[in-house]
Amino acid sequence: MTSDMLEAEITQERKLVTEIPGPRSREIHERRQRVIPPGVHTVFPVYIDRAHDSIVVDVDGNQLIDVCGGIGVTTIGHTDEAVVAAAREQVGKVTHTLFTMNAYEPYVRVAELLAEHVPGDGEYKTLLMNSGAEAVENGVKIARKFTGRPGVAVLEHAYHGRTMLTSSMNHKGAPYALGYGPRAGDIYRAPNSHPLHDGLTGEEAAKRTIKYLEKTAGASDLACLVVEPIQGEGGFVVPADGYLPALAAWCKENGIVFIADEVQAGMARTGTMFSIEQFGVQPDIVLSAKGIAGGLPLAGITGRAEIMDKSMPGGLGGTFGGNPVSCAAAVAVFERIESLGLLAEAKRIEQTFGGALRELQGEFDAIAEVRGKGAMLAIEIVKPGTLEPDADRVNAIIDYAGKQGVILLSAGLYGEAIRFLPSLKMSDELLLDVASVLREAFAATA
């Protein structure tokens, strides 16, 4: 079925024809229990058959509004016609050779596009891999090679992946690292800026972070500081103004590689190509994944040439890293971001949906904060009159919304936030429909 046919078949509206989950989803879920381990968790047991733009259709024929986008992957929408066409054409030409054996042009073009778009002066080079966790692993590896130092600094509430190294870098041990030890060493977790909870200015929070790292790690022993400019799993925490520039300046003074983990916040999600641009920082390495290839697996590690060139031939790469089909899709994504004006669309979503969320905040005192940028927004849910997290209310709201055909996801160290990662193509009508379901959910769970 072509994307044109999908577009004609899947109207951009919420439509329920059975209860959710429906009988077919429940049947598949029973089969799943017998062959897939519980560690591979599914938030809501609805099984998807097809999708287009902001709507997913389950196996029972229900049309659901996808406000998660595969956790920020389908930024330009499901089955975007240009991405589908580019991938289909490439599948018919070459699906795999291994770039380090027999190279191909799409890999080079993606590297060129990343070099053009990462914020910074000078020459940038890119290594392509498969996933966000691989991007983080390689970013740390490259920083260690460049500096000759072992230490890795991360921030509280950080999330970087599920591999041995990245799960050790996460703030939340359970479920990502609990019982999977030993964890990787030479990792130092410092306090971050969380304006709602610490009440500090950016400069004050930066001084606290730097003091902690200098005492626990020692600046001269740190290879890199890995920062999510806007934290993802940590609850979409936006640091106070001045925080990240102060950290970047400290890194530069001490020869520490500043790595911006843009896996969730990058690729136009926040209204700029990379969220770090909004904080006036030029990182040494930028990590991208999720939204870069429109749903196909791809990740980029883009760094200053002098850093990237330190690795010897053969020291970087992987069998499937920079697969030609994924690269062709990524080129189409870059082109669509520009041709469809999706940076402006992210800001439209912030205005429309962010405004609707603030209206809800005025109605329900359980919403402690509306935060985020562009189409990366969240609400923090607390017990009224306190800042005590209310994960049970979060889960109840997500469950209610799911049964009404709106796919939501939690975030935060204590599961206290509901995050929103809509496609940049999501219409105002759909966004306001989501807000109406949220209003019902808050009322129903009071």
C-alpha positions as CSV (number, residue, x, y, z in Angstrom):
1,M,0.0,0.0,0.0
2,T,1.5,3.4,-1.0
3,S,1.6,6.4,1.3
4,D,-0.9,8.1,-0.9
5,M,-3.3,5.2,-0.3
6,L,-2.6,5.3,3.4
7,E,-3.3,9.0,3.5
8,A,-6.6,8.5,1.7
9,E,-7.6,5.6,4.0
10,I,-6.4,7.1,7.3
11,T,-8.3,10.3,8.1
12,Q,-6.6,12.6,10.6
13,E,-9.2,12.1,13.4
14,R,-9.7,10.0,16.5
15,K,-12.2,7.2,15.8
16,L,-13.2,4.3,18.0
17,V,-15.0,1.3,16.7
18,T,-14.3,-1.1,19.6
19,E,-13.3,-0.8,23.2
20,I,-9.6,-0.3,23.7
21,P,-7.8,-2.6,23.7
22,G,-10.0,-4.4,21.3
23,P,-10.5,-8.2,20.9
24,R,-7.8,-8.6,18.2
25,S,-5.3,-6.7,20.3
26,R,-6.1,-8.8,23.3
27,E,-5.7,-11.9,21.3
28,I,-2.2,-10.9,20.1
29,H,-1.3,-9.8,23.6
30,E,-2.0,-13.3,24.9
31,R,0.2,-14.8,22.2
32,R,2.9,-12.3,23.1
33,Q,3.0,-13.4,26.7
34,R,4.2,-16.9,25.6
35,V,7.1,-15.8,23.4
36,I,8.3,-12.3,24.6
37,P,9.9,-11.7,28.0
38,P,8.3,-9.2,30.4
39,G,11.4,-7.1,30.4
40,V,10.3,-6.0,26.9
41,H,7.5,-4.0,28.3
42,T,4.6,-2.3,26.5
43,V,2.9,0.6,28.1
44,F,-0.5,0.0,26.6
45,P,-1.4,-3.3,25.0
46,V,-2.7,-2.0,21.7
47,Y,-1.3,-3.5,18.5
48,I,-0.8,-1.2,15.5
49,D,-1.6,-2.3,12.0
50,R,-0.8,0.9,10.0
51,A,-0.3,4.6,10.5
52,H,-0.1,7.9,8.7
53,D,1.0,11.4,10.0
54,S,-0.5,11.7,13.5
55,I,-2.9,8.7,13.5
56,V,-2.2,5.1,14.2
57,V,-4.8,2.4,13.4
58,D,-4.8,-0.7,15.6
59,V,-5.6,-4.2,14.5
60,D,-9.3,-3.7,15.5
61,G,-9.7,-0.7,13.2
62,N,-9.6,2.0,16.0
63,Q,-7.9,5.3,15.0
64,L,-5.8,6.7,17.8
65,I,-4.0,10.0,18.1
66,D,-0.3,9.3,18.6
67,V,1.1,11.9,20.9
68,C,4.3,9.9,21.6
69,G,5.6,9.3,18.1
70,G,7.5,6.2,19.0
71,I,9.1,8.4,21.8
72,G,10.0,11.2,19.5
73,V,10.9,9.1,16.4
74,T,8.1,10.0,13.9
75,T,8.8,13.7,14.2
76,I,7.7,14.4,10.6
77,G,4.8,12.0,10.9
78,H,4.2,8.3,10.2
79,T,4.8,7.1,6.7
80,D,5.7,10.5,5.3
81,E,5.4,10.1,1.6
82,A,8.9,11.5,0.8
83,V,10.6,9.3,3.4
84,V,8.7,6.2,2.1
85,A,9.6,7.0,-1.5
86,A,13.3,7.5,-0.7
87,A,13.5,4.3,1.4
88,R,11.6,2.3,-1.3
89,E,14.0,3.5,-4.0
90,Q,17.0,2.7,-2.0
91,V,15.7,-0.8,-1.1
92,G,15.6,-1.5,-4.8
93,K,19.2,-0.4,-5.3
94,V,21.4,-1.4,-2.3
95,T,20.3,-2.6,1.1
96,H,23.7,-3.3,2.7
97,T,27.4,-3.4,1.9
98,L,28.9,-2.2,5.2
99,F,30.2,1.3,4.7
100,T,33.7,0.5,6.0
101,M,34.0,-2.2,3.2
102,N,32.2,-0.7,0.2
103,A,31.0,2.9,0.8
104,Y,27.9,4.6,-0.7
105,E,26.8,8.2,-1.3
106,P,23.8,8.4,1.1
107,Y,26.1,8.0,4.2
108,V,28.2,10.9,2.9
109,R,25.2,13.1,2.3
110,V,23.8,12.6,5.8
111,A,27.2,13.5,7.2
112,E,27.2,16.7,5.0
113,L,23.8,17.6,6.2
114,L,24.6,17.1,9.9
115,A,27.8,19.2,9.5
116,E,25.7,22.0,8.0
117,H,23.1,21.9,10.8
118,V,24.9,21.3,14.1
119,P,25.5,24.6,15.9
120,G,29.1,25.6,15.8
121,D,32.0,27.1,13.8
122,G,34.6,25.1,12.0
123,E,34.7,21.7,10.4
124,Y,32.5,18.8,11.7
125,K,32.6,15.1,10.9
126,T,30.1,12.3,11.5
127,L,30.0,8.7,12.4
128,L,26.7,6.9,11.8
129,M,25.4,4.1,14.0
130,N,22.0,2.5,14.7
131,S,20.5,3.9,17.9
132,G,20.7,6.6,20.5
133,A,22.5,4.3,23.0
134,E,25.1,3.5,20.4
135,A,25.5,7.3,19.7
136,V,26.2,7.9,23.4
137,E,28.6,5.0,23.7
138,N,30.6,6.2,20.7
139,G,30.5,9.8,21.9
140,V,32.0,8.8,25.2
141,K,34.5,6.5,23.4
142,I,35.6,9.3,21.0
143,A,35.9,11.8,23.9
144,R,38.1,9.4,25.9
145,K,40.3,8.8,22.9
146,F,40.7,12.5,22.2
147,T,41.4,13.6,25.8
148,G,43.2,10.5,27.1
149,R,41.0,10.7,30.2
150,P,38.6,8.1,31.7
151,G,36.0,10.2,33.5
152,V,32.4,10.7,32.3
153,A,30.2,13.4,33.9
154,V,26.4,13.2,33.7
155,L,23.5,15.0,35.3
156,E,20.8,14.1,37.8
157,H,17.6,12.8,36.1
158,A,19.6,11.9,32.9
159,Y,18.7,9.0,30.6
160,H,21.1,7.8,28.0
161,G,20.2,4.2,27.1
162,R,20.1,0.6,28.1
163,T,23.5,-0.7,27.2
164,M,26.0,-1.4,30.0
165,L,27.7,2.0,29.8
166,T,24.6,4.0,29.1
167,S,22.5,2.3,31.8
168,S,25.3,3.1,34.2
169,M,25.0,6.8,33.1
170,N,21.3,6.9,33.8
171,H,20.0,8.5,37.0
172,K,17.3,5.9,37.3
173,G,18.7,2.5,38.2
174,A,15.5,0.5,38.1
175,P,14.5,-0.9,35.7
176,Y,17.4,0.0,33.4
177,A,20.4,-1.3,35.4
178,L,19.0,-3.1,38.5
179,G,20.3,-6.6,38.6
180,Y,22.4,-6.3,35.4
181,G,25.6,-5.3,37.1
182,P,28.4,-4.7,37.5
183,R,27.9,-1.2,36.2
184,A,30.5,0.8,34.3
185,G,32.9,2.8,36.4
186,D,34.4,6.4,36.1
187,I,30.9,7.9,35.9
188,Y,30.1,10.9,38.0
189,R,26.5,12.1,38.4
190,A,26.2,15.8,39.4
191,P,23.2,17.9,40.4
192,N,21.5,19.6,37.5
193,S,19.3,22.7,37.1
194,H,15.6,21.9,37.8
195,P,14.0,25.3,38.4
196,L,10.6,24.1,39.7
197,H,12.4,22.1,42.5
198,D,15.6,23.9,43.2
199,G,14.7,27.5,42.8
200,L,18.2,28.4,41.6
201,T,19.2,30.7,38.8
202,G,21.2,29.1,36.0
203,E,24.4,30.6,37.3
204,E,23.8,29.3,40.8
205,A,22.9,25.9,39.6
206,A,26.0,25.8,37.4
207,K,28.2,26.7,40.3
208,R,26.7,23.8,42.3
209,T,27.2,21.3,39.4
210,I,30.8,22.4,38.8
211,K,31.7,22.4,42.5
212,Y,30.4,18.9,42.8
213,L,32.3,17.6,39.8
214,E,35.5,19.2,40.8
215,K,35.3,17.6,44.2
216,T,34.1,14.1,43.2
217,A,35.9,13.6,39.9
218,G,38.4,16.3,39.4
219,A,38.2,18.3,36.2
220,S,41.6,17.0,34.9
221,D,40.3,13.5,35.0
222,L,37.1,14.1,33.0
223,A,36.9,13.2,29.3
224,C,33.4,14.6,28.8
225,L,30.3,16.0,30.2
226,V,27.2,14.5,28.6
227,V,24.1,16.7,28.8
228,E,20.6,16.4,27.5
229,P,19.8,20.1,26.9
230,I,16.2,19.3,27.6
231,Q,16.0,16.0,29.5
232,G,13.8,13.3,28.1
233,E,13.0,10.4,30.4
234,G,14.0,12.7,33.3
235,G,10.7,14.6,32.8
236,F,11.4,17.2,30.0
237,V,13.4,19.3,32.5
238,V,14.4,22.6,30.9
239,P,17.4,24.2,32.7
240,A,17.4,27.8,34.0
241,D,18.8,30.4,31.7
242,G,22.6,30.6,31.8
243,Y,23.1,27.1,33.2
244,L,24.3,25.3,30.1
245,P,26.5,28.2,28.8
246,A,28.3,28.2,32.2
247,L,28.9,24.5,32.0
248,A,30.2,24.7,28.5
249,A,32.6,27.5,29.4
250,W,33.9,25.4,32.3
251,C,34.4,22.4,30.0
252,K,36.3,24.6,27.5
253,E,38.6,26.0,30.3
254,N,39.4,22.5,31.5
255,G,39.7,20.5,28.2
256,I,36.5,18.6,28.8
257,V,34.5,17.5,25.8
258,F,31.0,19.0,26.0
259,I,28.5,16.4,24.5
260,A,25.0,17.4,23.7
261,D,22.7,14.3,23.8
262,E,20.0,15.4,21.3
263,V,18.7,11.9,20.8
264,Q,15.1,12.9,21.9
265,A,15.2,16.7,21.6
266,G,17.0,17.0,18.3
267,M,15.9,17.1,14.6
268,A,13.5,20.1,14.7
269,R,11.6,18.8,17.7
270,T,11.9,22.0,19.8
271,G,11.7,24.6,17.0
272,T,15.4,24.6,16.2
273,M,17.2,21.8,14.5
274,F,18.9,21.0,17.8
275,S,17.7,22.1,21.2
276,I,21.1,23.2,22.3
277,E,20.9,26.1,19.9
278,Q,18.3,27.7,22.1
279,F,20.8,28.0,25.0
280,G,23.5,29.7,23.0
281,V,26.0,26.8,23.3
282,Q,28.2,25.3,20.6
283,P,28.9,21.7,21.8
284,D,32.0,19.8,20.8
285,I,29.9,16.7,19.9
286,V,26.2,16.4,19.0
287,L,24.4,13.1,19.3
288,S,21.3,12.5,17.1
289,A,19.0,9.6,16.6
290,K,15.2,9.0,17.0
291,G,13.7,11.5,14.5
292,I,16.6,11.6,12.1
293,A,15.4,8.9,9.7
294,G,11.6,9.1,9.9
295,G,11.2,5.8,11.8
296,L,14.2,3.8,10.4
297,P,17.1,3.0,12.7
298,L,19.9,5.6,12.4
299,A,22.1,7.6,14.8
300,G,24.7,10.3,14.3
301,I,27.8,11.3,16.3
302,T,28.8,14.7,14.9
303,G,31.9,16.3,16.4
304,R,34.6,18.8,15.8
305,A,37.1,17.5,13.2
306,E,40.1,17.6,15.6
307,I,38.1,15.4,18.0
308,M,36.7,12.9,15.5
309,D,40.0,12.5,13.6
310,K,41.8,11.2,16.7
311,S,40.5,7.7,16.3
312,M,42.6,5.4,14.1
313,P,41.3,3.7,11.0
314,G,39.0,0.8,12.1
315,G,38.5,2.2,15.5
316,L,35.0,3.4,14.7
317,G,32.0,1.7,12.9
318,G,29.7,-1.2,13.1
319,T,28.1,-3.7,10.7
320,F,24.8,-2.0,10.2
321,G,25.8,1.6,11.2
322,G,24.7,4.0,8.5
323,N,22.6,1.5,6.6
324,P,21.9,2.9,3.1
325,V,18.1,2.6,3.4
326,S,18.2,4.5,6.7
327,C,20.5,7.1,5.2
328,A,18.2,7.7,2.2
329,A,15.3,8.2,4.6
330,A,17.4,10.6,6.7
331,V,18.2,12.8,3.6
332,A,14.4,12.9,2.9
333,V,13.8,14.0,6.5
334,F,16.2,16.9,6.3
335,E,14.6,18.0,3.0
336,R,11.1,17.7,4.5
337,I,12.0,19.8,7.5
338,E,13.0,22.6,5.2
339,S,10.3,22.2,2.5
340,L,7.4,21.9,5.0
341,G,8.7,24.6,7.3
342,L,8.6,22.2,10.3
343,L,10.7,24.4,12.6
344,A,7.8,27.0,12.5
345,E,5.3,24.1,12.9
346,A,7.1,23.1,16.2
347,K,6.6,26.6,17.4
348,R,2.9,26.6,16.3
349,I,2.4,23.4,18.4
350,E,4.1,25.0,21.4
351,Q,1.7,28.0,21.1
352,T,-1.5,26.0,20.5
353,F,-0.9,22.9,22.7
354,G,1.2,24.7,25.3
355,G,-1.6,27.2,25.6
356,A,-4.2,24.5,26.1
357,L,-2.0,22.8,28.7
358,R,-1.7,26.1,30.6
359,E,-5.5,26.4,30.6
360,L,-5.7,23.0,32.1
361,Q,-3.2,24.0,34.7
362,G,-5.6,26.9,35.7
363,E,-8.4,24.3,36.1
364,F,-6.6,21.5,37.9
365,D,-4.2,22.3,40.8
366,A,-2.6,18.8,40.3
367,I,-0.6,20.3,37.4
368,A,2.5,21.9,39.1
369,E,4.1,23.0,35.9
370,V,3.8,23.1,32.1
371,R,7.3,23.0,30.6
372,G,9.2,22.3,27.4
373,K,9.9,23.9,24.0
374,G,8.3,23.4,20.6
375,A,6.7,20.0,20.2
376,M,8.5,18.7,23.3
377,L,6.1,19.5,26.2
378,A,5.3,18.0,29.6
379,I,3.1,18.6,32.6
380,E,4.2,17.6,36.1
381,I,1.5,16.1,38.2
382,V,1.6,16.4,42.0
383,K,-0.6,16.0,45.0
384,P,-2.5,19.3,45.2
385,G,-0.9,21.9,47.5
386,T,2.5,20.1,47.4
387,L,5.3,19.3,45.1
388,E,5.0,15.6,46.0
389,P,4.9,13.5,42.8
390,D,1.6,11.7,42.0
391,A,2.6,8.8,39.7
392,D,-0.7,7.0,40.4
393,R,-2.6,9.9,39.0
394,V,-0.3,10.0,36.0
395,N,-0.9,6.4,35.3
396,A,-4.6,6.7,35.7
397,I,-4.7,9.7,33.3
398,I,-2.7,7.8,30.7
399,D,-4.9,4.8,31.1
400,Y,-8.1,6.8,30.7
401,A,-6.7,8.7,27.6
402,G,-5.6,5.4,26.0
403,K,-9.1,4.0,26.3
404,Q,-10.4,7.1,24.6
405,G,-7.9,6.8,21.7
406,V,-5.1,9.1,22.8
407,I,-1.6,7.6,23.3
408,L,0.3,9.2,26.1
409,L,3.5,8.4,28.0
410,S,4.9,9.2,31.4
411,A,8.4,10.6,32.2
412,G,10.3,11.7,35.3
413,L,12.4,10.0,37.9
414,Y,9.2,9.3,39.9
415,G,6.9,8.9,37.0
416,E,5.5,12.3,37.8
417,A,5.2,13.8,34.4
418,I,3.2,13.3,31.2
419,R,5.2,14.0,28.1
420,F,3.9,15.0,24.7
421,L,5.9,14.3,21.5
422,P,3.4,15.0,18.7
423,S,4.3,14.9,15.0
424,L,5.2,18.4,13.7
425,K,2.4,17.9,11.3
426,M,-0.3,17.4,14.0
427,S,-3.1,19.8,13.3
428,D,-4.5,22.3,15.8
429,E,-7.8,20.3,15.7
430,L,-6.1,17.1,16.9
431,L,-4.0,19.0,19.5
432,L,-7.2,20.5,21.0
433,D,-8.9,17.1,20.8
434,V,-6.0,15.7,22.9
435,A,-6.5,18.6,25.4
436,S,-10.2,17.8,25.7
437,V,-9.5,14.2,26.5
438,L,-6.9,15.3,29.1
439,R,-9.6,17.5,30.7
440,E,-11.9,14.6,30.9
441,A,-9.1,12.4,32.3
442,F,-8.3,14.9,35.1
443,A,-11.9,15.2,36.0
444,A,-12.4,11.4,36.0
445,T,-9.3,10.8,38.2
446,A,-9.8,13.6,40.7
